[in-house]
Amino acid sequence: MSTEYVIVLVTLVVCSTSHLILTAVMALYAKYQVRYLPLAWMMFVFTVISAIAAYGTHAIVIAKPGLMHPDMMSMLVVSSFFQSFCTLGITMPGFLQLERMLKYAIPAFVVIIVGWVLVHTLGIVTTTLTVQQLLDNVFSIDVIWRLVSLGVGFYYYINIIRLPRILAKRTRIPLYLLIYTAMMGLSGILYLYVSISYSPYTLCCWVIGFTLVNMLLVFPELEIIAEHLIHATAALEAERQVTSQIKVNQQKEIQREEDFNEMNLMRYNRVQYWMQNNRQSWCSYTFNRDMLCEETGINRQLLLQCLRSQGHNNVHDYLTLYRVEELRRLIKTGELTSVQECDMAGFGSVKTARLAFQRVLGIDLDEYIADHQ
């Protein structure tokens, strides 16, 4: 057993174990807050990938992949996608975000599928490529696909800063996110170097850096939780200050003339944020429009206006959408086994729950429960 083999194996095992620990921690917190669920899945995917890589340590040590090997380019796209989407602002619960995440993943899907077809079906893209071959065939499908893969990988890195700016021009990017993005960029550059000038040792350096970058994404979340546990009194005071500041901002907002659509979007995001973090409140069938207005600090007219600007007919339909999705989640997880328990999702009667479920999803509620049992 060579020294290279031992170093690569130990590095990959430590990487896999670290991601497994991060997966367990995030999964525990995801049980109480759905916003941690994407992080748990992301760490689990990297746990599996690094474990598979550790199993193939011998192949990694003896490999001579050449310039920008297709498998290495595919790994760059996959890792950059997973590392980028968890940092984007998601204002709705994860079970309402599937369509959005699939659209975001389209470039990665297209590049990987096309690469697989070109390599394994058509044989157009070779598994080995030298610098001279690249220079001689710059406009070939082989080289173009590798460059496109590289571009898609860094496209996801750039989106961490670009997308929040597009959604809200005045967004303040947190310092840790800037550091995280910079480290991801350096990690991507190192990976590009490894794909050009491959050696097991440089690959181990990238794996270590890759693991540290993922830890940097998780640790700020743990720090927030620790601060709440240690400084409970300070947190309450900070919350009161934030509440006071929100009231001041609301008064300034009334006096200030700003773009109609921007103001509606701001109010809508405020409502979305409250709905995401106060599931227990709107899961009560007594919760209504007036309570939502009171909790978000938006009067009836402005609340209806901002919801209609985003395609909702009224406040009742908006709450019904959340309750139907919550009802479906409870059924899928086995927490709700009878239609008589529909009050767990905020419905006041069985009849109302059946009508809403049929209208929103086009599925009979009783049949849906029976299917999942």
C-alpha positions as CSV (number, residue, x, y, z in Angstrom):
1,M,0.0,0.0,0.0
2,S,1.7,3.2,-1.2
3,T,1.9,6.5,0.6
4,E,-0.3,8.2,-2.0
5,Y,-3.0,5.6,-1.5
6,V,-3.0,6.1,2.3
7,I,-3.1,9.9,2.0
8,V,-5.9,10.0,-0.5
9,L,-8.0,7.4,1.4
10,V,-7.6,9.1,4.8
11,T,-8.5,12.5,3.2
12,L,-11.6,11.2,1.5
13,V,-12.8,9.3,4.7
14,V,-12.3,12.4,6.8
15,C,-14.2,14.4,4.2
16,S,-17.1,11.9,4.1
17,T,-17.2,11.7,7.9
18,S,-17.3,15.5,8.3
19,H,-20.1,15.8,5.8
20,L,-22.0,13.0,7.6
21,I,-21.7,14.9,10.9
22,L,-23.0,18.1,9.3
23,T,-25.8,16.2,7.7
24,A,-26.9,14.8,11.1
25,V,-26.8,18.3,12.7
26,M,-28.7,20.0,10.0
27,A,-31.3,17.2,9.8
28,L,-31.9,17.6,13.6
29,Y,-32.6,21.3,13.2
30,A,-34.6,20.7,10.0
31,K,-37.0,18.8,12.2
32,Y,-38.0,22.1,13.8
33,Q,-37.4,24.6,11.0
34,V,-37.8,23.7,7.4
35,R,-35.2,26.3,6.3
36,Y,-32.4,23.9,7.4
37,L,-33.7,21.0,5.2
38,P,-31.8,22.1,2.0
39,L,-28.5,22.2,4.0
40,A,-29.2,18.7,5.3
41,W,-29.8,17.3,1.8
42,M,-26.8,19.1,0.4
43,M,-24.4,17.7,3.1
44,F,-25.9,14.2,2.6
45,V,-25.2,14.4,-1.2
46,F,-21.6,15.3,-0.6
47,T,-21.3,12.5,2.1
48,V,-22.4,10.0,-0.5
49,I,-20.1,11.4,-3.2
50,S,-17.0,11.4,-1.0
51,A,-17.8,7.9,0.3
52,I,-18.0,6.6,-3.3
53,A,-14.7,8.4,-4.1
54,A,-13.1,6.8,-1.0
55,Y,-14.2,3.4,-2.3
56,G,-12.5,4.1,-5.6
57,T,-9.2,5.4,-4.0
58,H,-7.1,3.0,-6.1
59,A,-8.5,4.4,-9.4
60,I,-7.9,8.0,-8.2
61,V,-4.3,7.3,-7.3
62,I,-3.4,5.7,-10.7
63,A,-5.6,8.0,-12.8
64,K,-4.2,10.1,-15.6
65,P,-7.3,11.9,-16.8
66,G,-5.7,14.5,-19.0
67,L,-7.0,18.0,-19.5
68,M,-10.4,18.9,-18.0
69,H,-11.7,15.3,-17.9
70,P,-15.5,15.1,-18.5
71,D,-16.1,13.4,-15.1
72,M,-14.2,16.2,-13.3
73,M,-16.1,18.9,-15.2
74,S,-19.4,17.2,-14.2
75,M,-18.3,17.2,-10.6
76,L,-17.6,20.9,-10.8
77,V,-21.1,21.6,-12.0
78,V,-22.7,19.4,-9.4
79,S,-20.7,20.8,-6.5
80,S,-21.2,24.4,-7.5
81,F,-24.9,24.0,-7.9
82,F,-25.4,22.4,-4.5
83,Q,-23.1,24.9,-2.8
84,S,-24.9,27.9,-4.3
85,F,-28.6,27.2,-4.0
86,C,-28.6,27.0,-0.1
87,T,-27.4,30.6,0.1
88,L,-30.2,32.1,-2.0
89,G,-33.1,33.8,-0.1
90,I,-36.1,31.5,-0.1
91,T,-39.2,33.1,1.4
92,M,-41.5,30.1,1.2
93,P,-41.3,26.7,2.8
94,G,-39.3,24.1,0.9
95,F,-42.4,22.1,-0.2
96,L,-43.6,25.1,-2.2
97,Q,-40.2,25.6,-3.9
98,L,-39.8,22.5,-6.1
99,E,-40.6,24.3,-9.3
100,R,-38.2,27.1,-8.5
101,M,-35.3,24.8,-7.7
102,L,-35.9,22.7,-10.8
103,K,-35.7,25.8,-13.0
104,Y,-32.4,26.8,-11.2
105,A,-31.0,23.3,-11.8
106,I,-31.7,23.3,-15.6
107,P,-28.2,24.4,-16.7
108,A,-26.6,21.7,-14.6
109,F,-29.0,19.0,-15.9
110,V,-28.4,20.0,-19.5
111,V,-24.6,20.1,-19.3
112,I,-24.4,16.7,-17.5
113,I,-26.9,14.9,-19.7
114,V,-25.3,16.3,-22.9
115,G,-21.8,15.4,-21.6
116,W,-23.0,11.8,-20.9
117,V,-24.5,11.5,-24.3
118,L,-21.4,12.9,-26.0
119,V,-19.0,10.6,-24.1
120,H,-20.8,7.3,-23.7
121,T,-23.2,7.3,-26.6
122,L,-21.7,9.3,-29.5
123,G,-18.0,9.1,-28.4
124,I,-17.5,12.7,-29.5
125,V,-16.0,13.9,-26.3
126,T,-12.8,12.0,-25.4
127,T,-11.9,11.2,-21.8
128,T,-8.3,12.4,-22.3
129,L,-7.2,15.7,-23.8
130,T,-3.8,17.4,-24.0
131,V,-3.0,21.1,-24.1
132,Q,-1.9,20.8,-27.7
133,Q,-5.1,19.0,-28.7
134,L,-7.1,21.8,-27.1
135,L,-5.2,24.5,-29.0
136,D,-5.6,22.6,-32.3
137,N,-9.4,22.0,-31.8
138,V,-10.6,25.1,-30.0
139,F,-13.9,25.1,-31.9
140,S,-14.6,21.4,-31.6
141,I,-17.6,20.0,-29.7
142,D,-15.1,18.3,-27.4
143,V,-13.5,21.5,-26.2
144,I,-16.7,23.6,-26.4
145,W,-18.5,21.2,-24.0
146,R,-15.6,21.4,-21.5
147,L,-15.6,25.2,-21.6
148,V,-19.3,25.4,-21.2
149,S,-19.2,23.1,-18.2
150,L,-16.5,25.3,-16.7
151,G,-18.7,28.4,-17.4
152,V,-21.8,26.8,-15.8
153,G,-19.9,25.9,-12.7
154,F,-18.7,29.4,-12.1
155,Y,-22.1,30.7,-13.1
156,Y,-23.6,29.1,-10.0
157,Y,-20.8,30.7,-7.9
158,I,-21.6,34.2,-9.3
159,N,-25.3,33.7,-8.6
160,I,-24.7,33.8,-4.8
161,I,-24.1,37.5,-5.1
162,R,-25.9,38.2,-8.4
163,L,-29.4,36.9,-7.7
164,P,-30.1,38.7,-4.4
165,R,-29.1,41.9,-6.1
166,I,-31.6,41.3,-8.9
167,L,-34.4,40.5,-6.5
168,A,-33.8,43.5,-4.4
169,K,-31.3,46.1,-5.5
170,R,-30.7,47.4,-2.0
171,T,-29.9,44.0,-0.5
172,R,-27.1,44.0,2.0
173,I,-24.9,40.9,1.5
174,P,-23.7,39.5,4.8
175,L,-19.9,39.4,5.4
176,Y,-19.9,35.7,6.0
177,L,-21.6,35.2,2.6
178,L,-18.9,37.3,0.9
179,I,-16.2,35.3,2.6
180,Y,-18.0,32.1,1.6
181,T,-18.3,33.1,-2.0
182,A,-14.6,34.1,-2.2
183,M,-13.6,30.8,-0.7
184,M,-15.8,29.0,-3.2
185,G,-14.2,30.9,-6.0
186,L,-10.7,30.0,-4.8
187,S,-11.9,26.4,-4.4
188,G,-13.2,26.4,-8.0
189,I,-9.9,27.8,-9.3
190,L,-8.0,25.1,-7.4
191,Y,-10.3,22.5,-8.9
192,L,-9.7,23.9,-12.4
193,Y,-5.9,23.6,-11.7
194,V,-6.4,20.0,-10.6
195,S,-8.4,19.2,-13.7
196,I,-5.6,20.7,-15.9
197,S,-2.6,19.4,-14.0
198,Y,-3.9,16.3,-12.1
199,S,-2.1,14.7,-9.2
200,P,-3.5,12.9,-6.1
201,Y,-1.9,15.4,-3.8
202,T,-3.5,18.4,-5.4
203,L,-6.8,16.6,-5.4
204,C,-6.5,16.1,-1.7
205,C,-5.8,19.8,-1.2
206,W,-9.0,20.6,-3.0
207,V,-11.0,18.0,-1.0
208,I,-9.8,19.6,2.2
209,G,-10.7,23.1,1.0
210,F,-14.0,21.9,-0.3
211,T,-14.9,20.5,3.1
212,L,-13.9,23.7,4.9
213,V,-16.1,25.7,2.6
214,N,-19.1,23.6,3.4
215,M,-18.3,23.9,7.1
216,L,-18.3,27.7,6.7
217,L,-21.8,27.5,5.3
218,V,-23.1,25.5,8.3
219,F,-21.2,27.1,11.2
220,P,-22.9,30.6,11.0
221,E,-26.3,28.8,11.4
222,L,-25.0,27.0,14.5
223,E,-23.5,30.3,15.8
224,I,-26.9,31.9,15.5
225,I,-28.5,29.1,17.5
226,A,-25.8,29.3,20.2
227,E,-26.2,33.0,20.5
228,H,-30.0,32.5,21.2
229,L,-29.2,29.9,23.8
230,I,-26.5,31.9,25.7
231,H,-27.9,35.4,25.3
232,A,-31.7,34.9,25.6
233,T,-32.2,38.3,27.3
234,A,-30.1,40.1,24.8
235,A,-32.0,38.4,22.0
236,L,-35.4,39.6,23.4
237,E,-34.1,43.1,23.7
238,A,-32.7,43.0,20.1
239,E,-36.1,41.7,19.0
240,R,-37.9,44.7,20.7
241,Q,-35.4,47.0,19.0
242,V,-36.1,45.4,15.6
243,T,-39.8,45.7,16.2
244,S,-39.4,49.3,17.1
245,Q,-37.3,49.9,14.0
246,I,-39.9,48.2,11.8
247,K,-42.6,50.6,13.2
248,V,-40.4,53.5,12.4
249,N,-39.7,52.2,8.9
250,Q,-43.5,51.7,8.4
251,Q,-44.1,55.4,9.3
252,K,-41.4,56.5,6.9
253,E,-42.7,54.1,4.3
254,I,-46.1,55.9,4.4
255,Q,-44.5,59.3,4.0
256,R,-42.2,58.2,1.2
257,E,-43.2,58.0,-2.4
258,E,-41.6,54.9,-4.0
259,D,-42.3,52.7,-6.9
260,F,-45.6,50.9,-6.6
261,N,-44.4,47.5,-7.6
262,E,-41.3,47.6,-5.4
263,M,-43.4,48.5,-2.3
264,N,-45.9,45.6,-3.1
265,L,-43.0,43.2,-3.4
266,M,-41.5,44.4,-0.1
267,R,-44.8,43.9,1.7
268,Y,-45.3,40.5,0.1
269,N,-41.9,39.3,1.2
270,R,-42.7,40.5,4.7
271,V,-45.9,38.4,4.7
272,Q,-44.0,35.4,3.2
273,Y,-41.3,35.6,5.9
274,W,-43.9,35.7,8.7
275,M,-45.8,32.8,7.2
276,Q,-42.6,30.8,6.9
277,N,-41.6,31.3,10.5
278,N,-45.0,31.2,12.2
279,R,-46.6,27.9,11.0
280,Q,-48.2,27.2,14.4
281,S,-50.2,30.4,14.2
282,W,-51.8,30.0,10.8
283,C,-52.4,26.3,11.4
284,S,-55.1,27.3,13.8
285,Y,-58.5,27.5,12.1
286,T,-59.3,30.7,14.1
287,F,-56.4,32.5,12.3
288,N,-57.9,35.0,9.8
289,R,-57.2,38.0,7.7
290,D,-57.3,40.5,10.6
291,M,-54.8,38.5,12.6
292,L,-52.5,38.4,9.6
293,C,-52.7,42.1,9.2
294,E,-51.9,42.6,12.9
295,E,-49.0,40.2,12.9
296,T,-47.3,41.7,9.8
297,G,-48.2,45.3,10.5
298,I,-49.9,45.8,7.1
299,N,-53.5,47.1,6.9
300,R,-56.2,45.3,5.0
301,Q,-56.0,47.4,1.8
302,L,-52.3,47.1,1.4
303,L,-52.2,43.4,2.3
304,L,-54.8,42.6,-0.3
305,Q,-53.0,44.9,-2.8
306,C,-49.6,43.1,-2.3
307,L,-51.1,39.6,-2.5
308,R,-53.0,40.4,-5.7
309,S,-49.8,41.8,-7.2
310,Q,-48.3,38.3,-6.8
311,G,-51.3,36.5,-8.3
312,H,-53.4,35.7,-5.2
313,N,-57.1,36.5,-5.4
314,N,-57.5,37.5,-1.8
315,V,-56.2,36.8,1.7
316,H,-58.5,33.7,2.2
317,D,-57.1,32.0,-0.9
318,Y,-53.6,32.8,0.1
319,L,-54.0,31.2,3.6
320,T,-55.8,28.3,1.9
321,L,-52.8,27.6,-0.3
322,Y,-50.5,27.3,2.7
323,R,-53.0,25.2,4.6
324,V,-53.5,22.8,1.7
325,E,-49.8,22.4,1.3
326,E,-49.4,21.9,5.0
327,L,-52.2,19.3,4.9
328,R,-50.5,17.4,2.1
329,R,-47.2,17.5,4.0
330,L,-48.8,16.1,7.2
331,I,-50.4,13.3,5.1
332,K,-47.1,12.4,3.4
333,T,-45.2,12.4,6.7
334,G,-47.8,10.2,8.4
335,E,-48.7,12.8,11.0
336,L,-52.3,13.0,9.7
337,T,-54.1,9.7,9.1
338,S,-57.7,10.7,9.1
339,V,-59.7,13.4,7.4
340,Q,-61.1,14.3,10.9
341,E,-57.7,15.6,11.8
342,C,-57.7,18.3,9.2
343,D,-57.8,21.0,11.9
344,M,-54.0,20.3,12.3
345,A,-53.5,22.2,9.1
346,G,-55.8,25.1,10.0
347,F,-59.2,24.0,8.5
348,G,-62.2,24.5,10.6
349,S,-64.3,21.7,9.2
350,V,-63.9,18.5,7.1
351,K,-66.1,19.9,4.4
352,T,-63.9,23.0,4.0
353,A,-60.8,20.9,3.9
354,R,-62.2,18.6,1.2
355,L,-63.3,21.5,-1.0
356,A,-60.0,23.4,-0.6
357,F,-57.9,20.3,-1.3
358,Q,-59.9,19.5,-4.4
359,R,-59.9,23.1,-5.7
360,V,-56.1,23.7,-5.2
361,L,-54.7,20.3,-6.1
362,G,-57.5,18.7,-8.1
363,I,-57.3,15.6,-5.9
364,D,-59.9,14.0,-3.7
365,L,-58.7,14.4,-0.1
366,D,-60.0,11.0,1.2
367,E,-58.4,9.2,-1.7
368,Y,-55.1,11.0,-1.1
369,I,-55.1,10.0,2.5
370,A,-56.0,6.4,1.6
371,D,-53.2,6.2,-1.0
372,H,-50.6,7.3,1.5
373,Q,-51.7,5.0,4.2
